[in-house]
Amino acid sequence: MGELREHWVNLRTATPSHRRVRLLAVLGALGYAASLAVAGGGGPVAWIGTVLLGALIVVQPNGIMPGFFLVWAVAGWWAGVPGPWHWALLPAAWSVLVVHASAALAASVPPQATVPASVLRLYAGRVGIVAMVTVVVWGLAALVTGAGDGGGALPSVVGLALLALSLVGYVRLRERQRQTRP
């Protein structure tokens, strides 16, 4: 019981920037639940459970909750979504990435400390790279599984456009970082 109290005290005494980082886990969980619903998977119990697990990550970002969320998300998708590929898999994967990055960032900085801008930039760059790779893997999975029945060409076009925008954003971020370095 003392450990739970400690997590609650850490949340209550956390800086506003640290709380915002933690709340990203709930947004990621909401995004995943919406993607699961759009793909025709799960039901109210799975969707509510996903959001509740996201809220528990806010309380305990450095414990077992992020891993439990990941297992829940993978099992929920595997058990609930028919077929090997669905266009909503991309936003679901990005949502899980947001949950993971939120928990990792929240666990890497003490709750009472302001999250440094340099750490935010570092995480944003790395999350951007993983998001771009996710688009490539998502597109390759669509080709391998013959996902032509999964929503037509629109999801693929949107995915490629997002990949292009992500690459442009990453290049600009790297240029800005190089310009600010002495």
C-alpha positions as CSV (number, residue, x, y, z in Angstrom):
1,M,0.0,0.0,0.0
2,G,2.9,2.3,0.7
3,E,4.2,2.0,-2.9
4,L,0.8,3.0,-4.3
5,R,0.8,6.0,-1.9
6,E,4.3,6.9,-3.2
7,H,3.1,6.9,-6.8
8,W,0.1,9.1,-5.9
9,V,2.4,11.6,-4.1
10,N,4.7,11.7,-7.0
11,L,1.8,12.5,-9.3
12,R,0.4,15.2,-7.0
13,T,3.8,16.8,-6.6
14,A,4.9,16.5,-10.2
15,T,5.7,19.7,-12.2
16,P,3.2,20.8,-14.8
17,S,5.5,19.7,-17.7
18,H,5.9,16.3,-16.1
19,R,2.1,15.9,-15.8
20,R,1.6,16.9,-19.4
21,V,4.1,14.2,-20.4
22,R,2.3,11.6,-18.3
23,L,-1.1,12.6,-19.7
24,L,0.1,11.8,-23.2
25,A,-0.3,8.1,-22.2
26,V,-4.0,8.7,-21.8
27,L,-4.2,10.4,-25.2
28,G,-2.3,7.4,-26.7
29,A,-4.7,5.0,-25.0
30,L,-7.7,6.9,-26.3
31,G,-6.2,6.8,-29.8
32,Y,-5.6,3.1,-29.6
33,A,-9.1,2.4,-28.3
34,A,-10.5,4.4,-31.2
35,S,-8.4,2.5,-33.7
36,L,-9.5,-0.8,-32.2
37,A,-13.1,0.3,-32.5
38,V,-12.8,1.5,-36.1
39,A,-11.1,-1.8,-37.0
40,G,-14.1,-3.7,-35.6
41,G,-12.2,-5.2,-32.7
42,G,-13.0,-5.5,-29.0
43,G,-16.0,-4.1,-27.4
44,P,-16.8,-1.7,-24.6
45,V,-14.9,-3.7,-22.0
46,A,-11.7,-3.7,-24.2
47,W,-12.0,0.0,-25.0
48,I,-12.7,1.1,-21.5
49,G,-10.0,-1.2,-20.2
50,T,-7.5,0.3,-22.6
51,V,-8.2,3.8,-21.4
52,L,-8.1,2.8,-17.8
53,L,-4.7,1.2,-18.3
54,G,-3.6,4.4,-20.0
55,A,-4.7,6.3,-16.8
56,L,-2.8,3.8,-14.6
57,I,0.3,4.6,-16.6
58,V,-0.1,8.2,-15.6
59,V,0.1,7.1,-12.0
60,Q,2.8,4.6,-12.5
61,P,4.9,5.3,-15.6
62,N,8.0,3.5,-14.3
63,G,6.6,0.2,-13.2
64,I,4.8,-2.7,-14.8
65,M,1.8,-0.7,-16.2
66,P,3.4,0.3,-19.6
67,G,4.3,-3.4,-20.2
68,F,0.9,-4.5,-19.1
69,F,-0.7,-2.0,-21.5
70,L,1.4,-3.3,-24.4
71,V,0.4,-6.9,-23.7
72,W,-3.3,-5.8,-23.4
73,A,-3.1,-3.8,-26.7
74,V,-1.4,-6.6,-28.7
75,A,-3.8,-9.3,-27.3
76,G,-6.8,-7.0,-27.9
77,W,-5.9,-6.4,-31.5
78,W,-5.0,-10.0,-32.2
79,A,-8.1,-11.4,-30.6
80,G,-10.6,-8.8,-31.8
81,V,-9.6,-7.6,-35.3
82,P,-10.4,-9.9,-38.1
83,G,-7.8,-10.5,-40.8
84,P,-4.0,-10.0,-40.8
85,W,-4.1,-6.3,-41.8
86,H,-6.4,-3.3,-41.4
87,W,-5.7,0.3,-42.3
88,A,-6.4,1.3,-38.7
89,L,-3.3,-0.6,-37.6
90,L,-1.2,2.5,-38.4
91,P,-2.9,4.9,-36.0
92,A,-3.1,2.0,-33.4
93,A,0.7,1.5,-33.7
94,W,1.3,5.3,-33.4
95,S,-0.9,5.4,-30.3
96,V,1.0,2.6,-28.7
97,L,4.2,4.5,-29.5
98,V,2.8,7.6,-27.8
99,V,2.0,5.6,-24.7
100,H,5.4,4.0,-24.6
101,A,7.3,7.3,-25.2
102,S,5.2,9.1,-22.6
103,A,6.0,6.4,-20.0
104,A,9.7,6.3,-20.9
105,L,10.0,10.1,-20.8
106,A,8.1,10.3,-17.5
107,A,10.2,7.6,-16.0
108,S,13.5,9.2,-17.1
109,V,13.0,12.5,-15.3
110,P,12.1,12.9,-11.6
111,P,8.5,14.0,-11.1
112,Q,9.4,17.1,-9.3
113,A,11.8,18.3,-12.0
114,T,10.8,20.2,-15.1
115,V,11.2,18.2,-18.2
116,P,14.2,19.8,-20.1
117,A,13.6,21.1,-23.6
118,S,16.7,19.2,-24.8
119,V,15.2,15.9,-23.6
120,L,11.9,16.7,-25.2
121,R,13.7,17.4,-28.5
122,L,15.7,14.2,-28.2
123,Y,12.5,12.1,-27.6
124,A,10.6,13.9,-30.3
125,G,13.3,13.1,-32.9
126,R,13.5,9.5,-31.9
127,V,9.7,9.1,-31.8
128,G,9.6,10.7,-35.2
129,I,12.1,8.2,-36.6
130,V,10.2,5.3,-35.1
131,A,6.9,6.7,-36.5
132,M,8.4,6.9,-40.0
133,V,9.7,3.3,-39.8
134,T,6.3,2.2,-38.6
135,V,4.7,3.7,-41.8
136,V,7.1,1.8,-43.9
137,V,6.5,-1.5,-42.1
138,W,2.7,-0.8,-42.2
139,G,2.9,-0.3,-46.0
140,L,5.0,-3.4,-46.5
141,A,2.6,-5.4,-44.4
142,A,-0.2,-4.1,-46.6
143,L,1.6,-5.3,-49.7
144,V,2.5,-8.7,-48.3
145,T,-1.0,-9.4,-47.1
146,G,-2.7,-8.1,-50.2
147,A,-4.7,-5.6,-48.2
148,G,-6.5,-4.2,-51.3
149,D,-9.9,-5.0,-49.6
150,G,-9.0,-3.0,-46.4
151,G,-10.2,0.4,-47.5
152,G,-8.9,1.0,-51.0
153,A,-6.0,3.2,-51.8
154,L,-6.8,6.0,-49.5
155,P,-5.1,4.6,-46.4
156,S,-1.9,3.9,-48.4
157,V,-1.9,7.4,-49.9
158,V,-2.5,9.0,-46.4
159,G,0.3,6.8,-45.0
160,L,2.8,7.8,-47.7
161,A,1.8,11.5,-47.3
162,L,2.4,11.2,-43.5
163,L,5.7,9.6,-44.2
164,A,6.8,12.4,-46.5
165,L,5.6,15.0,-44.0
166,S,7.4,13.2,-41.2
167,L,10.6,13.1,-43.2
168,V,10.4,16.8,-44.0
169,G,9.8,17.6,-40.3
170,Y,12.7,15.4,-39.2
171,V,15.1,17.1,-41.7
172,R,14.0,20.5,-40.5
173,L,14.4,19.5,-36.9
174,R,17.9,18.2,-37.5
175,E,18.8,21.5,-39.4
176,R,17.5,23.6,-36.6
177,Q,19.5,21.5,-34.1
178,R,22.7,21.9,-36.1
179,Q,22.2,25.7,-36.4
180,T,21.7,26.1,-32.6
181,R,24.9,24.1,-31.8
182,P,28.0,26.2,-31.3
